[in-house]
Amino acid sequence: MKIALVNNYYYLRGGAERVLFGDQVALSALGHEVRPFAHQDDRNNTSTSDIYFPTSSSYSTAQGTGLLKAAIDVVYSRSAGQAFAAFLDDFHPDVVHCHNIYGRLTTAILDEARRREIPVVMTVHDLKLVCPAYQGLRQGKPCQLCRDGGYWRCVRWKCHKNSRSASIVYAAESYFNRFGGKYDSIMRFLCPSLFMQQALIDAGISEERTTYHANALAVDDYVPQYEPGEYVLYVGRLSAEKGILTLVRALAEAKIPLHIAGTGPLEPEIRTLIAECNPSVTMEGFCEGPRLAALYRNAAFTVVPSEWYENASMSALESLAYGKAVLAADIGGNPELVIEGEVGRLFPSGNCERLIEVAREMWSNRLDLSRMGRRGRLLVERKFNQTQRASELISMYGEVCDHAVHPHVVSVL
């Protein structure tokens, strides 16, 4: 089978890319021909198809007359559509599997696949289909108001980067795609959590077009270490919605050592907070490969302190694969992965006092950490195995390819 994997980025930028690269390796290992399509970026991995990758203007850095063009490209990039058309006419894939395409590649690529009657599936990594600003936050707090299609609220509350103009652009994008039926050609939405699946259904996508399809790992690449280490670990972006400030304050109060692996806009504020509170915090910066593996394996447990609707945390999944218990906020898809008392613990999202209490309980019970770590590893082996995921993908690709033409859909998205 010939499979096109489509995403805005073709380098390891975050969880979506980690899933994409995992799928690419696993599908190729099964003998399928897989080619990526993304926009041009100096950080991209090497690919034989990168000659087709389009350039894209950046709305955040555009000025003067270029601002209008950049705004239009955010909504619908004709240049990306043209580049994808050339890619499709060269590759002739049996199926197109999209990941994150909004803001850069845009739904212009979906139109090109539809014109050629190539079936499309999409893995839904965040709330973009129901929230113009994608994070599901309003003034820093979880919000679900726009699920009814009232995207004007994004402008009212300046939901995208607290910018009125940027929020107008992203609200316009959502209205354009909704009333233009741009997502109607997607035959299957693959949801890494039941939470995300229900969010799409609540927003008007028919249940038949959604499928729960968990993220996964190449389990054999993760060597577990069940003995708890001497620090707690956070792995992820340093941004407000991730709850990192709450975590630093809580573990400072609990007097538990914390290692932070990641970068992001809150890094200066975190360093200031560390200087003020004088907690035992080590800033590891961006980590990958053996260095990140060592941080996981030598941790006591990890924390996912989300203050937004986390979909399916790859850091939580990796922690379990390394045999480490997870302490997670009880929001979004976290409770589906971090089973209370079995592979980790949960606390109310944003509740610093409760986070302190549960962290202290976990820190003081080393035997319980080992037990939860072993159960977590077993859970990943049984339910979140990359080989199993790849086989399920091939079955789903086969199902959508069996349709000679796209079926009529009733979604308004």
Protein Blocks (a to p, Z undefined) as FASTA:
>chain_A
ZZddddfbfcdfblmlmmmmmmmmmmmmnopacdddddddfkbccdfklmmpccdddfkl
gghjllmmmmmmmmocfklmmmmmmmmmmnopabdcdfdfehklommlmmmmmmnopacd
dddfbfklmomnlnopaehiacfklmnopamlmmmnomggoiaklmmmmmmmmmmmmmno
mmmmpmbdcdfbfklmmmmmmnopafklpccddddddfklpccdfbdcfbdcdeddddfk
lommmmmmmmmmnopacddedddjklmmmmmmmmmnopacddebjaehjllmmmmmmpmb
dcdfbfbdcfbdfklmmmmmnopacddddehjllmmmgghklmccddehilklmmmmmmm
mmmmmmlmmmmmmmmmmmmmmmmcfklmmmmmmmmmmmmmmpmbacddfbfZZ
